[in-house]
Amino acid sequence: MRGDWVVYIVETERGTLYTGITTSLERRFAEHRAGTRGARYFRLGGARRIVYSEPAGDRGAALRREAEIKRLRRAAKLTLIAMPRRAAP
């Protein structure tokens, strides 16, 4: 659905983790990889792979969850990434 937002984490070629939000994960990842409309963050090392994503509902919820994840230390982000995810009902 077009209005559904997703929070995601991308691992970079340097091994760092980037957190963002989007309504189209495939499109946004392609933008990061191509360097066209991707974040400046990827200029020092490209996007390697999506390591985590979760549905967030509306844009406000996505922004709040993105901020929560960005405040986590790397170890906590790696734990989040490693957690099994349930399928959507």
Residue pairs with C-beta under 8 A, 6 or more apart in sequence:
2 23
3 23
3 58
4 23
4 55
4 56
4 57
5 21
5 22
5 23
5 55
5 56
5 57
5 58
5 59
5 61
5 62
6 21
6 22
6 23
6 25
6 53
6 54
6 55
6 56
6 62
7 19
7 20
7 21
7 53
7 54
7 56
7 62
7 65
7 66
7 69
8 19
8 20
8 21
8 22
8 25
8 28
8 29
8 50
8 52
8 53
8 54
9 17
9 18
9 19
9 50
9 51
9 52
9 53
9 69
9 77
9 80
9 81
10 17
10 18
10 20
10 29
10 32
10 47
10 48
10 49
10 50
10 51
11 17
11 18
11 47
11 48
11 49
11 50
11 51
12 18
12 41
12 42
12 44
12 45
12 46
12 47
12 48
13 45
13 46
13 47
13 48
14 44
14 45
16 45
17 51
17 74
17 77
18 32
18 39
18 41
18 42
18 47
19 66
19 69
19 70
19 77
20 28
20 39
20 66
21 56
21 59
21 62
21 63
21 65
21 66
22 28
25 50
25 53
29 47
29 50
31 37
31 38
32 38
32 39
32 42
32 46
32 47
33 46
33 47
35 42
35 43
35 46
38 47
51 81
52 80
52 81
54 65
54 85
55 88
56 62
56 65
69 77
69 80
72 80
